[in-house]
Amino acid sequence: ATEQIKSSWPDIKVILLTTFLDSDYIRSAITLGADGYILKSSPADAIVESIRAVSRGASVFQADVTRSIGSMLRGEAPPTQAEAQSDLATDENAEDAIRRAFRDAGLSPREIDVLQSIAQGLSNKEIAGALNLSVGTVRNYISEMLAKLDVRDRTQLAILYYRK
């Protein structure tokens, strides 16, 4: 359906709401131009915020989906649904290397914090709450990062984060 909708009406926004955290489905959704991929297990308010974000022009992929995309880009087996729902341990050395790479690309430490939150699939409102910022400030950081990193949307920011 996504392929047919996007080929007939390229400006129509498509969000897949599904129970499947499956790398083939996610890959197809992205390839066919889906603007979002949200799991049905998401809280209702997160689904509503995702719809609003997509209507404003953002792409939205839930945290578990974003982690799966990261695994695909790194050539790893994507996490199982059970693994994706558990907390991921962070490798301190990898974390430092990622922060260093983005500092070298011109991002401030706060922008890197916002970028990491985007890569975890958080909405602007969730990022604002977690980092004690206003939603407007989060949007400003995102706009600055898009320009500095020469990418078009938050999905590309998340993908770039996982490529590093």
VMD Tcl script that builds the backbone (N, CA, C; Angstrom):
set m [mol new atoms 492]
animate dup $m
set s [atomselect $m all]
$s set {name element resname resid chain x y z} {
  {N N ALA 1 A 0.832 -1.195 0.000}
  {CA C ALA 1 A 0.000 0.000 0.000}
  {C C ALA 1 A 0.876 1.258 0.000}
  {N N THR 2 A 1.962 1.233 0.780}
  {CA C THR 2 A 2.848 2.403 0.841}
  {C C THR 2 A 3.378 2.738 -0.542}
  {N N GLU 3 A 3.808 1.735 -1.262}
  {CA C GLU 3 A 4.357 1.961 -2.600}
  {C C GLU 3 A 3.308 2.582 -3.523}
  {N N GLN 4 A 2.086 2.062 -3.490}
  {CA C GLN 4 A 1.035 2.592 -4.353}
  {C C GLN 4 A 0.666 4.016 -3.967}
  {N N ILE 5 A 0.546 4.271 -2.682}
  {CA C ILE 5 A 0.191 5.613 -2.210}
  {C C ILE 5 A 1.274 6.608 -2.606}
  {N N LYS 6 A 2.529 6.281 -2.326}
  {CA C LYS 6 A 3.630 7.202 -2.599}
  {C C LYS 6 A 3.828 7.425 -4.099}
  {N N SER 7 A 3.576 6.400 -4.929}
  {CA C SER 7 A 3.755 6.591 -6.372}
  {C C SER 7 A 2.626 7.441 -6.945}
  {N N SER 8 A 1.423 7.325 -6.409}
  {CA C SER 8 A 0.295 8.111 -6.907}
  {C C SER 8 A 0.238 9.511 -6.302}
  {N N TRP 9 A 0.576 9.612 -5.025}
  {CA C TRP 9 A 0.509 10.888 -4.310}
  {C C TRP 9 A 1.773 11.057 -3.468}
  {N N PRO 10 A 2.872 11.477 -4.081}
  {CA C PRO 10 A 4.157 11.521 -3.371}
  {C C PRO 10 A 4.182 12.420 -2.131}
  {N N ASP 11 A 3.278 13.387 -2.055}
  {CA C ASP 11 A 3.272 14.294 -0.902}
  {C C ASP 11 A 2.453 13.780 0.273}
  {N N ILE 12 A 1.735 12.687 0.071}
  {CA C ILE 12 A 0.948 12.095 1.151}
  {C C ILE 12 A 1.904 11.472 2.166}
  {N N LYS 13 A 1.617 11.687 3.432}
  {CA C LYS 13 A 2.444 11.123 4.509}
  {C C LYS 13 A 1.925 9.730 4.865}
  {N N VAL 14 A 2.847 8.785 5.014}
  {CA C VAL 14 A 2.487 7.407 5.348}
  {C C VAL 14 A 3.244 6.995 6.608}
  {N N ILE 15 A 2.486 6.549 7.600}
  {CA C ILE 15 A 3.068 5.996 8.828}
  {C C ILE 15 A 2.577 4.562 8.938}
  {N N LEU 16 A 3.497 3.647 9.099}
  {CA C LEU 16 A 3.110 2.249 9.312}
  {C C LEU 16 A 2.953 2.028 10.810}
  {N N LEU 17 A 1.794 1.552 11.211}
  {CA C LEU 17 A 1.511 1.193 12.593}
  {C C LEU 17 A 1.379 -0.320 12.611}
  {N N THR 18 A 2.324 -0.984 13.264}
  {CA C THR 18 A 2.431 -2.433 13.117}
  {C C THR 18 A 2.870 -3.094 14.416}
  {N N THR 19 A 2.721 -4.392 14.458}
  {CA C THR 19 A 3.233 -5.164 15.592}
  {C C THR 19 A 4.598 -5.759 15.283}
  {N N PHE 20 A 5.068 -5.588 14.034}
  {CA C PHE 20 A 6.267 -6.280 13.589}
  {C C PHE 20 A 7.530 -5.437 13.681}
  {N N LEU 21 A 8.462 -5.863 14.509}
  {CA C LEU 21 A 9.798 -5.277 14.561}
  {C C LEU 21 A 10.670 -6.233 13.743}
  {N N ASP 22 A 10.555 -6.097 12.442}
  {CA C ASP 22 A 11.190 -7.026 11.521}
  {C C ASP 22 A 12.050 -6.237 10.541}
  {N N SER 23 A 13.322 -6.600 10.417}
  {CA C SER 23 A 14.243 -5.816 9.590}
  {C C SER 23 A 13.805 -5.749 8.129}
  {N N ASP 24 A 13.213 -6.808 7.597}
  {CA C ASP 24 A 12.752 -6.770 6.205}
  {C C ASP 24 A 11.607 -5.780 6.040}
  {N N TYR 25 A 10.668 -5.766 6.969}
  {CA C TYR 25 A 9.552 -4.824 6.904}
  {C C TYR 25 A 10.052 -3.388 7.043}
  {N N ILE 26 A 10.962 -3.179 7.979}
  {CA C ILE 26 A 11.505 -1.835 8.196}
  {C C ILE 26 A 12.240 -1.361 6.951}
  {N N ARG 27 A 13.079 -2.215 6.398}
  {CA C ARG 27 A 13.830 -1.875 5.180}
  {C C ARG 27 A 12.867 -1.527 4.045}
  {N N SER 28 A 11.825 -2.325 3.861}
  {CA C SER 28 A 10.836 -2.056 2.819}
  {C C SER 28 A 10.133 -0.728 3.058}
  {N N ALA 29 A 9.760 -0.486 4.293}
  {CA C ALA 29 A 9.061 0.761 4.616}
  {C C ALA 29 A 9.911 1.971 4.250}
  {N N ILE 30 A 11.176 1.936 4.616}
  {CA C ILE 30 A 12.072 3.052 4.319}
  {C C ILE 30 A 12.279 3.173 2.817}
  {N N THR 31 A 12.540 2.057 2.157}
  {CA C THR 31 A 12.779 2.055 0.719}
  {C C THR 31 A 11.574 2.591 -0.055}
  {N N LEU 32 A 10.386 2.262 0.404}
  {CA C LEU 32 A 9.171 2.669 -0.297}
  {C C LEU 32 A 8.703 4.065 0.081}
  {N N GLY 33 A 9.422 4.703 1.008}
  {CA C GLY 33 A 9.129 6.100 1.321}
  {C C GLY 33 A 8.235 6.355 2.507}
  {N N ALA 34 A 8.067 5.384 3.383}
  {CA C ALA 34 A 7.257 5.619 4.583}
  {C C ALA 34 A 7.863 6.748 5.406}
  {N N ASP 35 A 6.996 7.554 5.974}
  {CA C ASP 35 A 7.435 8.690 6.789}
  {C C ASP 35 A 7.532 8.319 8.263}
  {N N GLY 36 A 7.055 7.132 8.598}
  {CA C GLY 36 A 7.129 6.678 9.980}
  {C C GLY 36 A 6.887 5.194 10.077}
  {N N TYR 37 A 7.411 4.614 11.146}
  {CA C TYR 37 A 7.232 3.192 11.418}
  {C C TYR 37 A 7.108 3.080 12.928}
  {N N ILE 38 A 5.892 2.850 13.392}
  {CA C ILE 38 A 5.592 2.872 14.817}
  {C C ILE 38 A 5.010 1.525 15.222}
  {N N LEU 39 A 5.432 1.035 16.367}
  {CA C LEU 39 A 4.904 -0.230 16.870}
  {C C LEU 39 A 3.598 0.003 17.640}
  {N N LYS 40 A 2.670 -0.921 17.489}
  {CA C LYS 40 A 1.375 -0.803 18.157}
  {C C LYS 40 A 1.507 -0.824 19.680}
  {N N SER 41 A 2.633 -1.307 20.165}
  {CA C SER 41 A 2.851 -1.344 21.610}
  {C C SER 41 A 3.179 0.033 22.175}
  {N N SER 42 A 3.322 1.035 21.318}
  {CA C SER 42 A 3.621 2.401 21.766}
  {C C SER 42 A 2.454 2.970 22.554}
  {N N PRO 43 A 2.758 3.812 23.535}
  {CA C PRO 43 A 1.671 4.491 24.253}
  {C C PRO 43 A 0.871 5.371 23.276}
  {N N ALA 44 A -0.412 5.509 23.548}
  {CA C ALA 44 A -1.290 6.282 22.661}
  {C C ALA 44 A -0.781 7.703 22.447}
  {N N ASP 45 A -0.285 8.359 23.507}
  {CA C ASP 45 A 0.185 9.735 23.351}
  {C C ASP 45 A 1.421 9.811 22.454}
  {N N ALA 46 A 2.250 8.770 22.457}
  {CA C ALA 46 A 3.419 8.745 21.576}
  {C C ALA 46 A 2.989 8.564 20.124}
  {N N ILE 47 A 1.955 7.775 19.899}
  {CA C ILE 47 A 1.439 7.592 18.540}
  {C C ILE 47 A 0.860 8.912 18.030}
  {N N VAL 48 A 0.089 9.577 18.871}
  {CA C VAL 48 A -0.487 10.871 18.487}
  {C C VAL 48 A 0.618 11.880 18.183}
  {N N GLU 49 A 1.646 11.942 19.019}
  {CA C GLU 49 A 2.760 12.870 18.787}
  {C C GLU 49 A 3.495 12.515 17.504}
  {N N SER 50 A 3.613 11.239 17.204}
  {CA C SER 50 A 4.256 10.814 15.959}
  {C C SER 50 A 3.468 11.291 14.750}
  {N N ILE 51 A 2.158 11.171 14.809}
  {CA C ILE 51 A 1.305 11.641 13.712}
  {C C ILE 51 A 1.472 13.146 13.533}
  {N N ARG 52 A 1.481 13.866 14.635}
  {CA C ARG 52 A 1.670 15.330 14.549}
  {C C ARG 52 A 3.034 15.672 13.960}
  {N N ALA 53 A 4.068 14.976 14.397}
  {CA C ALA 53 A 5.420 15.255 13.903}
  {C C ALA 53 A 5.509 14.992 12.402}
  {N N VAL 54 A 4.935 13.902 11.940}
  {CA C VAL 54 A 4.960 13.588 10.508}
  {C C VAL 54 A 4.164 14.633 9.727}
  {N N SER 55 A 3.056 15.089 10.290}
  {CA C SER 55 A 2.264 16.107 9.588}
  {C C SER 55 A 3.033 17.426 9.473}
  {N N ARG 56 A 3.989 17.655 10.380}
  {CA C ARG 56 A 4.835 18.853 10.314}
  {C C ARG 56 A 6.051 18.646 9.416}
  {N N GLY 57 A 6.195 17.453 8.851}
  {CA C GLY 57 A 7.279 17.210 7.913}
  {C C GLY 57 A 8.408 16.339 8.430}
  {N N ALA 58 A 8.325 15.878 9.652}
  {CA C ALA 58 A 9.375 15.018 10.206}
  {C C ALA 58 A 9.132 13.572 9.795}
  {N N SER 59 A 10.162 12.777 9.895}
  {CA C SER 59 A 10.033 11.333 9.778}
  {C C SER 59 A 10.157 10.768 11.178}
  {N N VAL 60 A 9.352 9.774 11.501}
  {CA C VAL 60 A 9.328 9.249 12.863}
  {C C VAL 60 A 9.472 7.739 12.838}
  {N N PHE 61 A 10.498 7.278 13.536}
  {CA C PHE 61 A 10.715 5.853 13.694}
  {C C PHE 61 A 10.938 5.595 15.171}
  {N N GLN 62 A 10.134 4.735 15.752}
  {CA C GLN 62 A 10.202 4.427 17.172}
  {C C GLN 62 A 11.604 3.969 17.559}
  {N N ALA 63 A 11.962 4.131 18.818}
  {CA C ALA 63 A 13.310 3.805 19.300}
  {C C ALA 63 A 13.730 2.385 18.928}
  {N N ASP 64 A 12.855 1.414 19.132}
  {CA C ASP 64 A 13.200 0.031 18.799}
  {C C ASP 64 A 13.486 -0.122 17.308}
  {N N VAL 65 A 12.714 0.600 16.503}
  {CA C VAL 65 A 12.896 0.553 15.047}
  {C C VAL 65 A 14.220 1.210 14.678}
  {N N THR 66 A 14.520 2.335 15.310}
  {CA C THR 66 A 15.771 3.039 15.035}
  {C C THR 66 A 16.972 2.175 15.394}
  {N N ARG 67 A 16.887 1.465 16.514}
  {CA C ARG 67 A 17.982 0.558 16.884}
  {C C ARG 67 A 18.133 -0.552 15.848}
  {N N SER 68 A 17.005 -1.025 15.339}
  {CA C SER 68 A 17.044 -2.058 14.309}
  {C C SER 68 A 17.687 -1.519 13.036}
  {N N ILE 69 A 17.367 -0.279 12.666}
  {CA C ILE 69 A 17.984 0.358 11.499}
  {C C ILE 69 A 19.489 0.462 11.713}
  {N N GLY 70 A 19.886 0.881 12.915}
  {CA C GLY 70 A 21.310 0.974 13.235}
  {C C GLY 70 A 22.014 -0.356 13.068}
  {N N SER 71 A 21.387 -1.418 13.529}
  {CA C SER 71 A 21.970 -2.759 13.385}
  {C C SER 71 A 22.114 -3.131 11.918}
  {N N MET 72 A 21.091 -2.820 11.129}
  {CA C MET 72 A 21.153 -3.135 9.695}
  {C C MET 72 A 22.300 -2.380 9.027}
  {N N LEU 73 A 22.453 -1.097 9.366}
  {CA C LEU 73 A 23.507 -0.289 8.757}
  {C C LEU 73 A 24.895 -0.773 9.152}
  {N N ARG 74 A 25.010 -1.312 10.354}
  {CA C ARG 74 A 26.301 -1.825 10.808}
  {C C ARG 74 A 26.540 -3.251 10.330}
  {N N GLY 75 A 25.560 -3.827 9.623}
  {CA C GLY 75 A 25.700 -5.184 9.114}
  {C C GLY 75 A 25.515 -6.245 10.179}
  {N N GLU 76 A 24.896 -5.879 11.293}
  {CA C GLU 76 A 24.668 -6.821 12.381}
  {C C GLU 76 A 23.265 -7.395 12.266}
  {N N ALA 77 A 23.053 -8.495 12.928}
  {CA C ALA 77 A 21.691 -9.011 13.019}
  {C C ALA 77 A 20.899 -8.043 13.877}
  {N N PRO 78 A 19.723 -7.633 13.429}
  {CA C PRO 78 A 18.936 -6.708 14.240}
  {C C PRO 78 A 18.504 -7.369 15.540}
  {N N PRO 79 A 18.252 -6.580 16.578}
  {CA C PRO 79 A 17.838 -7.168 17.849}
  {C C PRO 79 A 16.483 -7.845 17.709}
  {N N THR 80 A 16.284 -8.879 18.483}
  {CA C THR 80 A 14.969 -9.498 18.519}
  {C C THR 80 A 14.031 -8.553 19.234}
  {N N GLN 81 A 12.743 -8.807 19.130}
  {CA C GLN 81 A 11.774 -7.942 19.785}
  {C C GLN 81 A 12.037 -7.895 21.289}
  {N N ALA 82 A 12.368 -9.033 21.900}
  {CA C ALA 82 A 12.638 -9.067 23.341}
  {C C ALA 82 A 13.889 -8.273 23.675}
  {N N GLU 83 A 14.931 -8.413 22.862}
  {CA C GLU 83 A 16.166 -7.660 23.103}
  {C C GLU 83 A 15.941 -6.168 22.930}
  {N N ALA 84 A 15.139 -5.807 21.960}
  {CA C ALA 84 A 14.896 -4.395 21.688}
  {C C ALA 84 A 14.157 -3.733 22.840}
  {N N GLN 85 A 13.335 -4.497 23.541}
  {CA C GLN 85 A 12.571 -3.923 24.634}
  {C C GLN 85 A 13.375 -3.850 25.928}
  {N N SER 86 A 14.502 -4.521 25.981}
  {CA C SER 86 A 15.341 -4.438 27.172}
  {C C SER 86 A 16.281 -3.244 27.037}
  {N N ASP 87 A 16.833 -2.813 28.127}
  {CA C ASP 87 A 17.788 -1.712 28.081}
  {C C ASP 87 A 19.054 -2.165 27.377}
  {N N LEU 88 A 19.605 -1.263 26.549}
  {CA C LEU 88 A 20.849 -1.587 25.861}
  {C C LEU 88 A 22.014 -1.070 26.684}
  {N N ALA 89 A 23.020 -1.902 26.859}
  {CA C ALA 89 A 24.228 -1.466 27.562}
  {C C ALA 89 A 25.038 -0.594 26.617}
  {N N THR 90 A 25.577 0.492 27.136}
  {CA C THR 90 A 26.356 1.395 26.310}
  {C C THR 90 A 27.836 1.141 26.531}
  {N N ASP 91 A 28.558 0.928 25.472}
  {CA C ASP 91 A 30.002 0.758 25.538}
  {C C ASP 91 A 30.624 2.139 25.689}
  {N N GLU 92 A 31.278 2.392 26.802}
  {CA C GLU 92 A 31.832 3.712 27.105}
  {C C GLU 92 A 32.802 4.183 26.033}
  {N N ASN 93 A 33.677 3.306 25.532}
  {CA C ASN 93 A 34.624 3.713 24.505}
  {C C ASN 93 A 33.918 4.087 23.211}
  {N N ALA 94 A 32.912 3.323 22.829}
  {CA C ALA 94 A 32.140 3.637 21.620}
  {C C ALA 94 A 31.421 4.964 21.800}
  {N N GLU 95 A 30.874 5.176 22.968}
  {CA C GLU 95 A 30.184 6.433 23.274}
  {C C GLU 95 A 31.136 7.622 23.117}
  {N N ASP 96 A 32.328 7.518 23.664}
  {CA C ASP 96 A 33.317 8.592 23.548}
  {C C ASP 96 A 33.701 8.829 22.093}
  {N N ALA 97 A 33.866 7.756 21.331}
  {CA C ALA 97 A 34.245 7.887 19.922}
  {C C ALA 97 A 33.142 8.578 19.121}
  {N N ILE 98 A 31.899 8.235 19.406}
  {CA C ILE 98 A 30.776 8.869 18.714}
  {C C ILE 98 A 30.734 10.358 19.041}
  {N N ARG 99 A 30.847 10.693 20.328}
  {CA C ARG 99 A 30.811 12.110 20.721}
  {C C ARG 99 A 31.957 12.875 20.056}
  {N N ARG 100 A 33.130 12.273 20.013}
  {CA C ARG 100 A 34.294 12.918 19.408}
  {C C ARG 100 A 34.055 13.157 17.906}
  {N N ALA 101 A 33.517 12.149 17.236}
  {CA C ALA 101 A 33.257 12.269 15.790}
  {C C ALA 101 A 32.282 13.416 15.510}
  {N N PHE 102 A 31.251 13.551 16.315}
  {CA C PHE 102 A 30.281 14.619 16.079}
  {C C PHE 102 A 30.793 15.980 16.540}
  {N N ARG 103 A 31.656 16.007 17.544}
  {CA C ARG 103 A 32.316 17.280 17.909}
  {C C ARG 103 A 33.181 17.744 16.753}
  {N N ASP 104 A 33.901 16.794 16.150}
  {CA C ASP 104 A 34.746 17.123 14.999}
  {C C ASP 104 A 33.921 17.614 13.810}
  {N N ALA 105 A 32.664 17.185 13.733}
  {CA C ALA 105 A 31.774 17.623 12.657}
  {C C ALA 105 A 31.125 18.972 12.975}
  {N N GLY 106 A 31.459 19.536 14.137}
  {CA C GLY 106 A 30.971 20.864 14.476}
  {C C GLY 106 A 29.790 20.930 15.421}
  {N N LEU 107 A 29.371 19.785 15.982}
  {CA C LEU 107 A 28.240 19.812 16.906}
  {C C LEU 107 A 28.709 20.151 18.317}
  {N N SER 108 A 27.865 20.883 19.023}
  {CA C SER 108 A 28.137 21.191 20.422}
  {C C SER 108 A 27.781 19.974 21.271}
  {N N PRO 109 A 28.286 19.918 22.508}
  {CA C PRO 109 A 27.916 18.791 23.380}
  {C C PRO 109 A 26.396 18.652 23.559}
  {N N ARG 110 A 25.680 19.781 23.645}
  {CA C ARG 110 A 24.225 19.721 23.822}
  {C C ARG 110 A 23.545 19.203 22.559}
  {N N GLU 111 A 24.052 19.605 21.393}
  {CA C GLU 111 A 23.504 19.087 20.147}
  {C C GLU 111 A 23.715 17.579 20.064}
  {N N ILE 112 A 24.846 17.114 20.547}
  {CA C ILE 112 A 25.111 15.672 20.539}
  {C C ILE 112 A 24.135 14.955 21.470}
  {N N ASP 113 A 23.824 15.564 22.609}
  {CA C ASP 113 A 22.818 14.982 23.515}
  {C C ASP 113 A 21.470 14.851 22.801}
  {N N VAL 114 A 21.082 15.897 22.082}
  {CA C VAL 114 A 19.818 15.871 21.341}
  {C C VAL 114 A 19.877 14.807 20.248}
  {N N LEU 115 A 21.011 14.733 19.542}
  {CA C LEU 115 A 21.187 13.741 18.485}
  {C C LEU 115 A 21.045 12.323 19.041}
  {N N GLN 116 A 21.667 12.054 20.175}
  {CA C GLN 116 A 21.550 10.727 20.791}
  {C C GLN 116 A 20.098 10.420 21.136}
  {N N SER 117 A 19.378 11.411 21.604}
  {CA C SER 117 A 17.964 11.214 21.937}
  {C C SER 117 A 17.138 10.918 20.690}
  {N N ILE 118 A 17.461 11.605 19.596}
  {CA C ILE 118 A 16.780 11.333 18.321}
  {C C ILE 118 A 17.061 9.898 17.898}
  {N N ALA 119 A 18.321 9.483 18.017}
  {CA C ALA 119 A 18.706 8.123 17.627}
  {C C ALA 119 A 17.999 7.072 18.485}
  {N N GLN 120 A 17.593 7.452 19.690}
  {CA C GLN 120 A 16.844 6.539 20.554}
  {C C GLN 120 A 15.359 6.550 20.233}
  {N N GLY 121 A 14.964 7.424 19.288}
  {CA C GLY 121 A 13.575 7.468 18.866}
  {C C GLY 121 A 12.682 8.378 19.677}
  {N N LEU 122 A 13.272 9.258 20.497}
  {CA C LEU 122 A 12.464 10.155 21.316}
  {C C LEU 122 A 11.861 11.276 20.479}
  {N N SER 123 A 10.669 11.699 20.845}
  {CA C SER 123 A 10.022 12.843 20.209}
  {C C SER 123 A 10.653 14.127 20.751}
  {N N ASN 124 A 10.380 15.251 20.094}
  {CA C ASN 124 A 10.906 16.529 20.577}
  {C C ASN 124 A 10.448 16.799 22.012}
  {N N LYS 125 A 9.198 16.486 22.300}
  {CA C LYS 125 A 8.667 16.698 23.650}
  {C C LYS 125 A 9.414 15.835 24.667}
  {N N GLU 126 A 9.667 14.575 24.312}
  {CA C GLU 126 A 10.399 13.678 25.217}
  {C C GLU 126 A 11.839 14.146 25.405}
  {N N ILE 127 A 12.462 14.615 24.333}
  {CA C ILE 127 A 13.834 15.130 24.428}
  {C C ILE 127 A 13.856 16.348 25.335}
  {N N ALA 128 A 12.897 17.242 25.136}
  {CA C ALA 128 A 12.821 18.451 25.961}
  {C C ALA 128 A 12.718 18.088 27.440}
  {N N GLY 129 A 11.860 17.136 27.751}
  {CA C GLY 129 A 11.706 16.711 29.144}
  {C C GLY 129 A 12.961 16.077 29.707}
  {N N ALA 130 A 13.589 15.227 28.920}
  {CA C ALA 130 A 14.779 14.519 29.392}
  {C C ALA 130 A 15.967 15.445 29.590}
  {N N LEU 131 A 16.072 16.481 28.746}
  {CA C LEU 131 A 17.237 17.375 28.797}
  {C C LEU 131 A 16.930 18.735 29.438}
  {N N ASN 132 A 15.738 18.862 29.994}
  {CA C ASN 132 A 15.313 20.123 30.616}
  {C C ASN 132 A 15.434 21.309 29.659}
  {N N LEU 133 A 14.867 21.146 28.470}
  {CA C LEU 133 A 14.856 22.185 27.451}
  {C C LEU 133 A 13.412 22.450 27.056}
  {N N SER 134 A 13.176 23.553 26.371}
  {CA C SER 134 A 11.853 23.763 25.796}
  {C C SER 134 A 11.785 23.014 24.467}
  {N N VAL 135 A 10.584 22.721 24.020}
  {CA C VAL 135 A 10.413 22.033 22.743}
  {C C VAL 135 A 10.958 22.914 21.621}
  {N N GLY 136 A 10.787 24.226 21.732}
  {CA C GLY 136 A 11.322 25.152 20.726}
  {C C GLY 136 A 12.838 25.095 20.650}
  {N N THR 137 A 13.484 24.975 21.792}
  {CA C THR 137 A 14.945 24.872 21.814}
  {C C THR 137 A 15.393 23.569 21.160}
  {N N VAL 138 A 14.673 22.496 21.421}
  {CA C VAL 138 A 14.996 21.214 20.784}
  {C C VAL 138 A 14.875 21.356 19.275}
  {N N ARG 139 A 13.789 21.989 18.804}
  {CA C ARG 139 A 13.617 22.197 17.356}
  {C C ARG 139 A 14.763 23.018 16.790}
  {N N ASN 140 A 15.199 24.029 17.515}
  {CA C ASN 140 A 16.326 24.852 17.048}
  {C C ASN 140 A 17.607 24.023 16.947}
  {N N TYR 141 A 17.874 23.205 17.954}
  {CA C TYR 141 A 19.058 22.339 17.898}
  {C C TYR 141 A 18.991 21.417 16.682}
  {N N ILE 142 A 17.815 20.854 16.445}
  {CA C ILE 142 A 17.660 19.945 15.308}
  {C C ILE 142 A 17.906 20.690 13.996}
  {N N SER 143 A 17.352 21.865 13.862}
  {CA C SER 143 A 17.575 22.661 12.639}
  {C C SER 143 A 19.057 22.940 12.425}
  {N N GLU 144 A 19.755 23.287 13.490}
  {CA C GLU 144 A 21.191 23.555 13.397}
  {C C GLU 144 A 21.958 22.297 12.985}
  {N N MET 145 A 21.587 21.157 13.579}
  {CA C MET 145 A 22.275 19.905 13.238}
  {C C MET 145 A 22.017 19.506 11.786}
  {N N LEU 146 A 20.794 19.695 11.318}
  {CA C LEU 146 A 20.474 19.370 9.927}
  {C C LEU 146 A 21.381 20.159 8.992}
  {N N ALA 147 A 21.563 21.438 9.301}
  {CA C ALA 147 A 22.417 22.285 8.459}
  {C C ALA 147 A 23.887 21.889 8.584}
  {N N LYS 148 A 24.364 21.689 9.803}
  {CA C LYS 148 A 25.770 21.360 10.016}
  {C C LYS 148 A 26.161 20.022 9.398}
  {N N LEU 149 A 25.247 19.052 9.468}
  {CA C LEU 149 A 25.552 17.709 8.993}
  {C C LEU 149 A 25.042 17.462 7.565}
  {N N ASP 150 A 24.372 18.459 7.005}
  {CA C ASP 150 A 23.878 18.408 5.626}
  {C C ASP 150 A 22.981 17.196 5.389}
  {N N VAL 151 A 21.978 17.042 6.260}
  {CA C VAL 151 A 20.965 16.006 6.100}
  {C C VAL 151 A 19.595 16.674 6.122}
  {N N ARG 152 A 18.564 15.974 5.628}
  {CA C ARG 152 A 17.268 16.632 5.449}
  {C C ARG 152 A 16.260 16.425 6.565}
  {N N ASP 153 A 16.409 15.361 7.374}
  {CA C ASP 153 A 15.407 15.128 8.410}
  {C C ASP 153 A 15.984 14.320 9.574}
  {N N ARG 154 A 15.185 14.162 10.603}
  {CA C ARG 154 A 15.655 13.502 11.824}
  {C C ARG 154 A 15.959 12.029 11.602}
  {N N THR 155 A 15.301 11.395 10.642}
  {CA C THR 155 A 15.632 10.005 10.340}
  {C C THR 155 A 17.059 9.903 9.828}
  {N N GLN 156 A 17.435 10.829 8.935}
  {CA C GLN 156 A 18.808 10.823 8.446}
  {C C GLN 156 A 19.790 11.132 9.569}
  {N N LEU 157 A 19.392 11.974 10.520}
  {CA C LEU 157 A 20.255 12.219 11.689}
  {C C LEU 157 A 20.481 10.915 12.453}
  {N N ALA 158 A 19.412 10.173 12.686}
  {CA C ALA 158 A 19.529 8.906 13.428}
  {C C ALA 158 A 20.390 7.917 12.667}
  {N N ILE 159 A 20.203 7.827 11.364}
  {CA C ILE 159 A 20.999 6.911 10.562}
  {C C ILE 159 A 22.466 7.317 10.610}
  {N N LEU 160 A 22.737 8.603 10.479}
  {CA C LEU 160 A 24.106 9.092 10.553}
  {C C LEU 160 A 24.726 8.772 11.921}
  {N N TYR 161 A 23.961 8.942 12.965}
  {CA C TYR 161 A 24.433 8.617 14.306}
  {C C TYR 161 A 24.860 7.153 14.374}
  {N N TYR 162 A 24.021 6.253 13.880}
  {CA C TYR 162 A 24.347 4.830 13.950}
  {C C TYR 162 A 25.470 4.442 13.006}
  {N N ARG 163 A 25.658 5.179 11.923}
  {CA C ARG 163 A 26.794 4.901 11.039}
  {C C ARG 163 A 28.108 5.247 11.712}
  {N N LYS 164 A 28.094 6.232 12.593}
  {CA C LYS 164 A 29.317 6.603 13.317}
  {C C LYS 164 A 29.651 5.553 14.357}
}
mol reanalyze $m
mol bondsrecalc $m
mol representation Tube
mol addrep $m
